[in-house]
Amino acid sequence: MSHRCVAVRASMAQHLHQLADKLGVAFIMTAGRSFTERFVTAISKMSVDAAGDVRHHGQNILQDLVLHGDFLHLWTKIIPEKDRRPLDKILKKTRN
C-alpha cells in the first residue's frame, strides 16, 4: 500500500475489500497471526490514504472489522500509537 501510483493503490484497495467481503471478518481475524497482522496493517494504511477511493475502501473494511470482539486488542497490539491516532475518529464513529 505504499505504491506511488494512485490507480495501483485504488485497485489494491478494491481487491482487499472484495477479499474481506468474500472471506468474512471472522475468518480474517482467525486466519493466522501473520495474515491477520498484515491485513490489519494494510487496512490501517488504506484508511488514511490521500486518495479518496483508497480511503473509502479502507474505512469500509475497518468498520466491518471493528465489530469483531478481538479487533481492538489486536489493533492496539499491532498498530503503533502514532499511527492509531488519525484512525480513532473513524473507530469512534463506527462504535456509536
C-alpha positions in Angstrom: 0.0 0.0 0.0 3.0 2.3 -0.5 3.0 2.5 -4.3 3.3 6.0 -5.8 0.6 5.5 -8.3 -3.0 6.2 -7.0 -4.5 3.8 -9.5 -2.5 0.9 -8.2 -3.3 1.7 -4.6 -7.0 2.1 -5.5 -7.1 -1.2 -7.4 -5.4 -3.0 -4.5 -7.8 -1.4 -2.0 -10.7 -2.6 -4.1 -9.3 -6.2 -4.3 -8.7 -6.2 -0.5 -12.3 -5.0 0.0 -13.6 -7.9 -2.2 -11.4 -10.3 -0.3 -12.7 -9.1 3.0 -16.3 -9.5 1.8 -15.7 -13.0 0.5 -13.7 -14.3 3.4 -15.7 -12.6 6.2 -14.5 -10.8 9.3 -14.4 -13.9 11.5 -12.1 -15.7 9.1 -9.8 -12.7 8.7 -9.4 -12.4 12.5 -8.7 -16.1 13.0 -6.8 -16.9 9.8 -3.4 -16.8 11.4 -1.2 -14.3 13.1 0.9 -13.3 10.0 -2.1 -12.9 7.7 -4.2 -11.0 10.2 -1.4 -8.6 11.2 -0.5 -7.8 7.6 -4.2 -7.4 6.7 -4.9 -5.0 9.6 -1.7 -3.1 8.9 -2.7 -2.7 5.2 -6.2 -1.6 6.1 -5.0 1.0 8.6 -2.7 2.5 5.9 -5.6 2.5 3.4 -7.9 4.2 5.8 -5.7 7.3 6.0 -4.6 7.4 2.4 -4.7 10.7 0.5 -6.7 9.2 -2.4 -10.4 9.1 -1.7 -11.0 5.8 -3.4 -8.4 4.1 -1.3 -9.6 5.7 1.9 -13.2 4.7 1.1 -12.4 1.0 0.8 -10.1 1.1 3.8 -12.6 2.7 6.1 -15.4 0.3 5.0 -13.3 -2.7 5.8 -12.2 -1.1 9.1 -15.8 -0.5 10.0 -16.6 -4.2 9.5 -13.5 -5.4 11.4 -14.3 -3.2 14.4 -17.5 -5.2 15.1 -15.4 -8.3 15.8 -14.7 -8.8 19.5 -10.9 -9.3 19.3 -10.2 -6.5 16.9 -9.4 -3.7 19.5 -7.0 -5.9 21.3 -5.3 -6.9 18.1 -5.4 -3.3 16.9 -3.6 -1.9 19.9 -1.0 -4.7 19.7 -0.2 -4.4 16.0 -0.6 -0.7 15.1 1.8 1.8 16.8 0.2 4.6 18.8 1.3 7.4 16.4 -0.5 5.5 13.5 -3.6 4.9 15.5 -4.4 8.5 16.4 -5.8 9.5 13.0 -8.0 6.4 12.9 -9.5 6.9 16.3 -12.3 9.2 14.9 -13.3 6.5 12.4 -13.4 3.9 15.1 -15.4 6.0 17.4 -17.9 6.8 14.7 -18.3 3.1 14.0 -18.8 2.0 17.6 -21.5 4.6 18.2 
